[in-house]
Structures are given as C-alpha cells and as structure tokens.
Amino acid sequence: EVQLVESGGGLVQPGGSLRLSCAASGFTFSSYEMNWVRQAPGKGLEWVSYISSSGSTIYYADSVKGRFTISRDNAKNSLYLQMNSLRAEDTAVYYCARAYYYDAFDIWGQGTMVTVSS
Amino acid sequence: EIVLTQSPATLSLSPGERATLSCRASQSVSSYLAWYQQKPGQAPRLLIYDASNRATGIPARFSGSGSGTDFTLTISSLEPEDFAVYYCQQRSNWRVTFGGGTKVEIK
C-alpha cells in the first residue's frame, strides 16, 4: 500500500524548534518530488516547501523562508521538515504530499499537528 | 504570486443535484490546475489534475474543465459522500497556491 506517515508534531513555545518526519512506503520514494503543506485550524491549505527527488532543488513559501529547512534521506525513505524560530501563526496540521505530474499532489499523509503557544 | 479565487464559498444542494464549482486565477496557469476534496479530520484527496484528468479511482461524476484563468469542477449528481470542502490548486514554476475552498453542504 502506498503510504505516507508523518510524526514529530507537538506543543512548542514561540521561538522554539521542532523536526517533522514523513515515512514513505509502498513506492520508490527516491523517484518522487515531495512537498510539505499545512492547514491552520479551521483554515485552508497552504503550501510550505518543495524538494526534488534527488534533494538538489528546494523551494519555500515566503512565510517560512529562512526559518524552515526541508530535507530527505532516500536511503531511509524519509522526508523531513526542520522548523526553527516558530511563531503562533505556524500552528497547523502539517501534511507531507507526493508530487504527481506537474501540478498535483496525489498521496498525502494523515498529518501531524504543530501547536506554537506559551 | 498567483491568487486563486473560488466561488461560491458555500454551495447548498440536495443529493442528486448537480454541483458547479468555480476557480479563477489572477493570471494564466495554462492547464496546470488540480482539484481536491477534503472531509473533516481527513487529508485532502486528489480528484482532478491538469485541469481535466480524473485521478486514479475517482468516480466519473467528477469532471474538470477550463484553461488559462477560469476553471470549473462539476459533480454531475451529488452522492451523500460528496458533501465536503473542495480546493483548487495551481503550480506556476515552483510556487504552489491553493484557493480558499468551496464548502458543498446538504440543503
């Protein structure tokens, strides 16, 4: 079964750090571009970051640039999101999502909740 | 940044009725537009990619159309499981944006 499973979410104070992980199974992870997408409580979807299949190309949304770092380990079939200098507005469910064709995300994880609060 | 505007915000319909959802882009995205369905507490589910191609396993009652700046998702006859929030999404170069969503609710 093709699957993505996120972990690492939790409660963190403003200014703190958190590292999210996304474990992939059921497909050749190293062949796919990957993304992180987040959703604040009761709000819509917001793209966060992209990484190419090899990890050589990376992009970030302006809202997280300079604070978040995306990475992957193809040998471990895993995607990561290092989040530093967290703010209240980063509170959201974070999804990892597999890229499909040029414009879509076909496989999503179940999400992991990140809450930034004192 | 390309802004996607979805309308209406809420659509109140009965099972069996036809649903027509709109997504308008602030500039052309060619045919690089996708549609998703999201139910409470669940991850989004890909319905349509490249504006008009149904994703694997998506029923034929879902169809997408449009190109450039104006796109439509049509559900030909609403089933009880179709009541949910729908999002459009585009990718231009490397930047991805989502629309604000349309909630399809039971009338």
Boltz contact constraints between the chains, C-beta under 6 A:
constraints:
  - contact:
      token1: [A, 44]
      token2: [B, 98]
      max_distance: 6.0
  - contact:
      token1: [A, 44]
      token2: [B, 100]
      max_distance: 6.0
  - contact:
      token1: [A, 44]
      token2: [B, 101]
      max_distance: 6.0
  - contact:
      token1: [A, 45]
      token2: [B, 87]
      max_distance: 6.0
  - contact:
      token1: [A, 45]
      token2: [B, 98]
      max_distance: 6.0
  - contact:
      token1: [A, 47]
      token2: [B, 96]
      max_distance: 6.0
  - contact:
      token1: [A, 59]
      token2: [B, 94]
      max_distance: 6.0
  - contact:
      token1: [A, 95]
      token2: [B, 43]
      max_distance: 6.0
  - contact:
      token1: [A, 101]
      token2: [B, 49]
      max_distance: 6.0
  - contact:
      token1: [A, 102]
      token2: [B, 32]
      max_distance: 6.0
  - contact:
      token1: [A, 103]
      token2: [B, 32]
      max_distance: 6.0
  - contact:
      token1: [A, 103]
      token2: [B, 34]
      max_distance: 6.0
  - contact:
      token1: [A, 103]
      token2: [B, 91]
      max_distance: 6.0
  - contact:
      token1: [A, 104]
      token2: [B, 34]
      max_distance: 6.0
  - contact:
      token1: [A, 104]
      token2: [B, 46]
      max_distance: 6.0
  - contact:
      token1: [A, 104]
      token2: [B, 49]
      max_distance: 6.0
  - contact:
      token1: [A, 106]
      token2: [B, 46]
      max_distance: 6.0
  - contact:
      token1: [A, 108]
      token2: [B, 43]
      max_distance: 6.0
  - contact:
      token1: [A, 108]
      token2: [B, 44]
      max_distance: 6.0
  - contact:
      token1: [A, 110]
      token2: [B, 43]
      max_distance: 6.0
  - contact:
      token1: [A, 111]
      token2: [B, 43]
      max_distance: 6.0
